[in-house]
Amino acid sequence: MKILFVINNLYIRGNGLSASARRTIHELKSAGEDVRVMTGCNPDNPGQHPDFPLKEFKFPIFQPIIEANGFSYANGDPKRIEEAVRWADVVHLEENFVLQYKTIRIAKRLGKPLTASFHLFPENILNNLGITRWKWPAETLLHLWQKHIYSACSHIHCPTEKVRQRLQENHYTAELRVISNGLIPETCLRPADPPQNYLDPERPLEVICIGRLANEKDQITLLRAMRHSHFARRIHLVFAGNGPLANRLKKKARQLYREGILSYEPSFVFLNHDELCRLAAKADLTVHCAYIEIEGLSILEAIQQGAVPVIADGPYTGSAQFSLSERSLFPIHDAGALAERIDDWLSHPEERWEEGKRYAASVKPYNIANSVNQMIAMFRDALNRQNHVEETA
């Protein structure tokens, strides 16, 4: 089966959508599928060309915002799109932008089946443009995406149940399949027994927060929670990520340190995958404040290393499904409730260590091999459906 992935830029680092697509494509190829990609060129390695390369499209006025959020758009060269679509048995859309709309028009003309992943809520885009006051822009976008993108697809890949529910509520007509983006199995680096100083009442407590430093990730709530936490003076915060709010968050963090709320100045780092695993394996807690999150593999990867999570729970927080109890959930934006959850877990170190083992075991159903098998089944069903339509036409 020849599967074409259509994505604006597969190679952007620090972008969860691109990272997820890279993993899925790699695993599909390992499973024996013939996968090719139509995407923009690699900005970090010009010598690494995609199968069907596209030039970058730069938006007037908004380009700095787009780049700050770790994104890049490709142009929609009709000749290149037709070349790619003609090659494919199934065309899979990773996004819902202009490139995908142009691809749909050509795929329909050539009679190629289309599937898509739903990786972005409208709020992901609108929040980064500062449009947060009204609900109607998000509802309008959902309607436009259904009309111009997703209605052309036979199947939609929904990474979490919350995605499926929202699309169903908004009358999306394609078959909705809940399939995790998938977690690469890793050895849990956390030892079976805690280190000797684990119960030392003087040692710093490592609380980590992994993810892009952006509005919808809401790291500011974690900083605000420090003003309510009884453990604040023992907590060392580590923010692992980069993004448009980096300077603002660093300023707020330094302020807490200077005021004496925190005894340890928070750290801001950008780490590769192996470094993130080691960070999570040593953490006392991992906190995920995002109030708009399709799935959130970063928190899942931290859980895999035995880090007990505290996760924001709201209407658009797919990552909340990873919690094993109410003790690991708090209402979005609620710094006081977050502080209570943090203090609860930090007050029970022995219980927390054992719970970390239970969390590490809980991620097994998210193995990317399971996800890829389900994606392959979806692609085959889309192809069979198209073949049946052609036979009965």
C-alpha positions as CSV (number, residue, x, y, z in Angstrom):
1,M,0.0,0.0,0.0
2,K,1.4,3.4,-1.1
3,I,0.6,6.0,1.6
4,L,1.2,9.7,1.0
5,F,1.6,11.9,4.1
6,V,0.8,15.6,3.5
7,I,2.2,18.0,6.1
8,N,3.5,21.6,5.9
9,N,6.8,20.8,7.5
10,L,7.8,17.4,8.8
11,Y,11.2,18.5,10.2
12,I,10.4,21.4,12.6
13,R,11.9,20.7,16.0
14,G,10.0,21.5,19.1
15,N,6.7,21.0,17.3
16,G,4.6,18.1,18.7
17,L,2.6,17.6,15.5
18,S,5.8,17.2,13.4
19,A,7.4,15.0,16.0
20,S,4.4,12.7,16.1
21,A,4.2,12.5,12.3
22,R,7.9,11.6,12.1
23,R,7.5,8.7,14.6
24,T,4.4,7.4,12.8
25,I,6.0,7.5,9.4
26,H,9.1,5.7,10.7
27,E,7.0,3.0,12.3
28,L,4.8,2.5,9.2
29,K,7.9,2.0,7.1
30,S,9.3,-0.5,9.7
31,A,6.0,-2.3,9.3
32,G,6.6,-2.7,5.6
33,E,4.3,0.0,4.2
34,D,5.5,2.2,1.3
35,V,5.2,5.7,2.8
36,R,6.3,9.0,1.1
37,V,6.0,12.5,2.3
38,M,5.0,15.8,0.6
39,T,6.3,18.6,2.8
40,G,8.5,21.6,3.1
41,C,12.3,21.2,3.0
42,N,14.3,20.6,6.2
43,P,15.4,24.0,7.6
44,D,18.2,22.4,9.7
45,N,19.5,20.0,7.1
46,P,19.1,21.3,3.5
47,G,20.6,18.1,2.2
48,Q,17.8,16.0,3.6
49,H,15.1,16.2,1.0
50,P,11.5,14.9,1.4
51,D,10.1,12.6,-1.3
52,F,8.0,15.5,-2.7
53,P,9.6,18.7,-1.6
54,L,7.7,22.0,-1.4
55,K,9.0,25.6,-0.9
56,E,8.2,27.5,2.2
57,F,5.4,30.0,2.1
58,K,5.9,33.1,4.3
59,F,2.9,35.0,5.6
60,P,3.1,38.8,5.6
61,I,2.7,40.3,9.1
62,F,2.1,36.9,10.9
63,Q,5.4,35.2,9.9
64,P,7.2,36.1,13.2
65,I,4.3,34.6,15.2
66,I,4.3,31.5,13.1
67,E,8.0,30.9,13.5
68,A,7.9,31.7,17.3
69,N,5.4,28.9,17.7
70,G,7.6,26.4,15.9
71,F,5.6,26.2,12.7
72,S,6.3,26.5,9.0
73,Y,3.9,26.6,6.0
74,A,4.6,25.1,2.6
75,N,3.4,26.5,-0.7
76,G,0.9,24.4,-2.7
77,D,2.6,23.9,-6.1
78,P,-0.2,22.1,-8.1
79,K,2.3,20.2,-10.3
80,R,4.1,18.8,-7.3
81,I,0.9,17.9,-5.5
82,E,-0.4,16.1,-8.6
83,E,2.8,14.2,-8.9
84,A,2.6,13.1,-5.3
85,V,-1.1,12.2,-5.4
86,R,-0.8,10.2,-8.6
87,W,1.9,8.0,-6.9
88,A,-0.3,7.2,-3.9
89,D,-2.9,4.6,-3.1
90,V,-4.1,6.6,-0.1
91,V,-3.6,10.2,0.7
92,H,-3.3,11.1,4.4
93,L,-3.6,14.7,5.6
94,E,-1.8,15.6,8.8
95,E,-3.3,19.1,9.0
96,N,-6.2,21.2,7.8
97,F,-4.6,24.2,6.0
98,V,-4.4,25.5,2.5
99,L,-1.9,22.8,1.4
100,Q,-4.3,20.1,2.4
101,Y,-7.3,21.9,0.7
102,K,-5.3,22.0,-2.6
103,T,-4.4,18.4,-2.2
104,I,-8.0,17.4,-1.7
105,R,-9.1,19.0,-4.9
106,I,-6.5,17.1,-6.9
107,A,-7.1,13.8,-5.0
108,K,-10.8,14.0,-5.8
109,R,-10.1,14.6,-9.5
110,L,-7.8,11.6,-9.6
111,G,-10.2,9.4,-7.5
112,K,-7.8,8.8,-4.6
113,P,-9.1,8.0,-1.1
114,L,-8.4,10.6,1.6
115,T,-7.9,10.2,5.4
116,A,-6.9,12.7,7.9
117,S,-5.6,13.2,11.5
118,F,-7.1,15.8,13.8
119,H,-4.1,17.2,15.5
120,L,-5.2,20.8,16.3
121,F,-8.1,22.3,18.1
122,P,-9.1,25.7,16.7
123,E,-8.1,27.2,20.0
124,N,-4.5,26.0,19.4
125,I,-4.3,28.5,16.6
126,L,-6.6,31.3,17.9
127,N,-4.8,31.5,21.3
128,N,-1.5,32.1,19.7
129,L,-3.0,34.9,17.7
130,G,-4.4,36.4,20.9
131,I,-8.0,35.6,20.0
132,T,-9.3,34.2,23.3
133,R,-12.3,36.3,24.3
134,W,-15.0,34.8,22.1
135,K,-16.2,31.3,21.3
136,W,-17.6,31.9,17.9
137,P,-14.2,32.1,16.0
138,A,-13.4,28.5,17.2
139,E,-16.8,27.2,16.3
140,T,-16.6,28.9,12.9
141,L,-13.2,27.3,12.2
142,L,-14.6,23.9,13.2
143,H,-17.4,24.3,10.7
144,L,-15.0,25.5,7.9
145,W,-12.7,22.6,8.5
146,Q,-15.5,20.1,8.3
147,K,-16.9,21.8,5.1
148,H,-13.6,22.2,3.2
149,I,-11.2,19.5,4.6
150,Y,-12.7,16.7,6.6
151,S,-15.9,16.1,4.7
152,A,-13.7,14.9,1.8
153,C,-12.2,12.2,4.0
154,S,-13.6,8.8,4.7
155,H,-11.9,8.4,8.1
156,I,-10.5,10.8,10.7
157,H,-7.8,9.8,13.2
158,C,-8.7,11.2,16.6
159,P,-5.8,10.9,19.1
160,T,-8.1,10.9,22.1
161,E,-11.7,10.3,23.0
162,K,-12.2,14.1,23.7
163,V,-11.3,14.8,20.1
164,R,-13.8,12.2,18.9
165,Q,-16.5,13.6,21.1
166,R,-16.0,17.2,20.0
167,L,-16.0,16.3,16.3
168,Q,-19.2,14.2,16.7
169,E,-20.9,17.1,18.6
170,N,-20.0,19.3,15.6
171,H,-21.5,16.9,13.1
172,Y,-18.3,15.7,11.4
173,T,-19.5,13.1,8.8
174,A,-16.3,10.9,8.4
175,E,-15.8,7.8,10.4
176,L,-14.0,8.8,13.6
177,R,-11.4,6.4,14.9
178,V,-9.7,7.0,18.3
179,I,-6.0,6.0,17.9
180,S,-3.3,7.3,20.1
181,N,-0.4,9.0,18.3
182,G,1.6,6.3,20.1
183,L,4.5,6.1,22.5
184,I,7.9,4.6,21.6
185,P,8.6,1.9,24.2
186,E,11.5,2.9,26.4
187,T,13.1,1.3,29.4
188,C,12.1,3.0,32.6
189,L,15.3,4.5,34.0
190,R,13.9,5.0,37.5
191,P,15.4,2.4,39.8
192,A,13.2,-0.1,41.6
193,D,14.1,1.4,45.0
194,P,14.4,5.1,45.8
195,P,17.9,6.7,46.3
196,Q,19.3,6.9,49.8
197,N,18.5,10.6,50.3
198,Y,14.9,10.3,49.0
199,L,13.3,10.9,52.4
200,D,15.8,13.6,53.4
201,P,13.6,16.6,54.5
202,E,16.3,19.0,53.3
203,R,16.8,17.8,49.8
204,P,15.4,19.8,46.9
205,L,12.3,18.4,45.3
206,E,12.4,18.3,41.5
207,V,9.2,19.3,39.9
208,I,9.4,19.3,36.1
209,C,7.2,20.8,33.3
210,I,7.8,19.6,29.8
211,G,6.4,21.3,26.7
212,R,6.5,24.3,24.4
213,L,6.4,27.6,26.3
214,A,3.2,29.0,24.8
215,N,-0.2,30.4,25.9
216,E,-2.2,27.2,25.7
217,K,0.5,25.2,27.7
218,D,-0.2,27.6,30.6
219,Q,3.1,27.2,32.5
220,I,2.2,30.5,34.2
221,T,-0.3,28.6,36.4
222,L,2.5,26.4,37.8
223,L,4.5,29.5,38.7
224,R,1.4,31.0,40.4
225,A,0.9,27.8,42.3
226,M,4.2,28.3,44.0
227,R,2.7,31.2,46.0
228,H,0.2,28.7,47.5
229,S,2.5,25.7,48.0
230,H,3.7,24.7,51.5
231,F,6.7,23.1,49.7
232,A,7.7,26.1,47.6
233,R,11.0,26.7,49.3
234,R,12.1,23.1,48.7
235,I,10.9,22.9,45.1
236,H,13.3,23.2,42.2
237,L,11.2,23.9,39.0
238,V,12.6,22.7,35.7
239,F,10.9,23.9,32.5
240,A,11.9,21.8,29.5
241,G,10.9,23.4,26.2
242,N,11.1,26.5,24.2
243,G,8.6,28.9,22.7
244,P,7.2,32.4,22.4
245,L,6.6,32.9,26.1
246,A,10.1,31.9,27.2
247,N,11.2,35.5,28.2
248,R,8.0,36.2,30.1
249,L,8.1,32.9,32.0
250,K,11.8,33.4,32.9
251,K,11.0,36.9,34.2
252,K,8.1,35.6,36.4
253,A,10.3,32.7,37.7
254,R,13.1,35.0,38.6
255,Q,10.6,37.2,40.5
256,L,9.5,34.3,42.6
257,Y,13.2,33.5,43.4
258,R,14.0,37.1,44.3
259,E,11.0,37.4,46.5
260,G,12.1,34.3,48.4
261,I,9.0,32.3,47.5
262,L,11.4,29.8,45.9
263,S,14.8,29.0,47.4
264,Y,16.0,27.5,44.1
265,E,16.0,29.5,40.9
266,P,13.9,27.7,38.3
267,S,15.8,26.2,35.3
268,F,14.8,26.6,31.7
269,V,16.3,23.9,29.4
270,F,15.8,22.5,25.9
271,L,16.6,18.8,25.8
272,N,16.7,16.0,23.4
273,H,14.6,12.8,23.9
274,D,17.2,10.9,25.9
275,E,17.9,13.9,28.1
276,L,14.2,14.3,28.8
277,C,13.9,10.6,29.8
278,R,16.7,11.1,32.3
279,L,15.1,14.3,33.6
280,A,11.8,12.6,34.1
281,A,13.3,9.5,35.8
282,K,14.8,11.7,38.5
283,A,11.7,14.0,39.0
284,D,9.6,14.0,42.1
285,L,6.6,15.2,40.1
286,T,5.8,16.1,36.5
287,V,3.2,18.9,36.0
288,H,1.2,19.5,32.8
289,C,-0.9,22.7,32.9
290,A,-2.1,22.8,29.2
291,Y,-5.7,23.7,28.8
292,I,-5.8,23.0,25.1
293,E,-4.2,19.6,24.3
294,I,-5.1,17.1,21.7
295,E,-3.1,14.3,23.4
296,G,0.1,15.5,25.0
297,L,2.8,12.8,24.4
298,S,5.3,14.8,26.4
299,I,3.5,14.0,29.7
300,L,3.0,10.4,28.6
301,E,6.8,10.1,28.0
302,A,7.5,11.5,31.5
303,I,4.9,9.0,33.0
304,Q,6.8,6.2,31.2
305,Q,9.8,7.1,33.4
306,G,7.9,6.7,36.6
307,A,7.2,10.4,37.2
308,V,3.8,10.9,39.0
309,P,1.8,13.5,37.0
310,V,-0.4,16.4,38.0
311,I,-2.5,17.2,34.9
312,A,-4.9,20.0,34.1
313,D,-8.4,18.9,33.4
314,G,-10.8,20.8,31.2
315,P,-13.0,20.6,28.1
316,Y,-10.1,20.4,25.6
317,T,-7.5,18.5,27.7
318,G,-6.9,15.1,26.0
319,S,-3.9,14.5,28.3
320,A,-6.2,14.3,31.3
321,Q,-7.0,10.7,30.3
322,F,-3.5,9.6,31.5
323,S,-4.4,10.3,35.1
324,L,-5.1,7.2,37.2
325,S,-6.9,9.1,40.0
326,E,-8.4,12.5,40.9
327,R,-5.3,13.1,43.0
328,S,-3.4,13.7,39.7
329,L,-6.0,16.1,38.2
330,F,-6.7,19.8,38.8
331,P,-9.1,22.3,37.1
332,I,-7.5,24.3,34.3
333,H,-6.0,27.7,35.4
334,D,-6.6,26.9,39.1
335,A,-3.2,27.7,40.8
336,G,-4.6,27.0,44.2
337,A,-5.9,23.6,43.3
338,L,-2.6,22.8,41.6
339,A,-0.7,23.7,44.7
340,E,-2.9,21.4,46.8
341,R,-2.2,18.5,44.4
342,I,1.5,19.2,44.4
343,D,1.6,19.4,48.2
344,D,-0.5,16.2,48.6
345,W,1.9,14.2,46.5
346,L,5.1,15.7,48.0
347,S,3.7,15.0,51.5
348,H,3.7,11.3,50.8
349,P,7.1,10.3,49.3
350,E,6.9,6.6,49.8
351,E,3.4,6.4,48.4
352,R,4.5,8.6,45.5
353,W,7.4,6.3,44.6
354,E,5.1,3.2,44.4
355,E,2.5,5.2,42.5
356,G,5.2,6.1,40.0
357,K,5.7,2.4,39.2
358,R,2.0,2.0,38.6
359,Y,2.0,5.0,36.3
360,A,5.0,3.6,34.4
361,A,3.1,0.3,33.8
362,S,-0.1,2.2,32.7
363,V,1.4,3.5,29.5
364,K,1.7,0.1,27.8
365,P,-1.6,0.4,25.9
366,Y,-0.2,3.5,24.1
367,N,2.6,1.5,22.5
368,I,3.2,3.0,19.0
369,A,3.1,-0.5,17.5
370,N,-0.6,-0.7,18.5
371,S,-1.3,2.7,17.0
372,V,0.5,1.9,13.7
373,N,-1.5,-1.3,13.3
374,Q,-4.7,0.6,13.8
375,M,-3.6,3.3,11.3
376,I,-2.8,0.6,8.7
377,A,-6.3,-0.8,9.2
378,M,-7.8,2.6,8.7
379,F,-5.8,3.2,5.5
380,R,-6.9,-0.3,4.1
381,D,-10.5,0.4,5.0
382,A,-10.3,3.8,3.2
383,L,-8.8,2.1,0.1
384,N,-11.3,-0.7,0.1
385,R,-14.2,1.7,0.5
386,Q,-12.9,3.7,-2.5
387,N,-12.5,0.5,-4.6
388,H,-16.1,-0.5,-3.7
389,V,-17.4,2.9,-4.8
390,E,-15.6,2.6,-8.1
391,E,-16.9,-1.0,-8.7
392,T,-20.5,0.0,-8.1
393,A,-20.4,3.3,-10.0
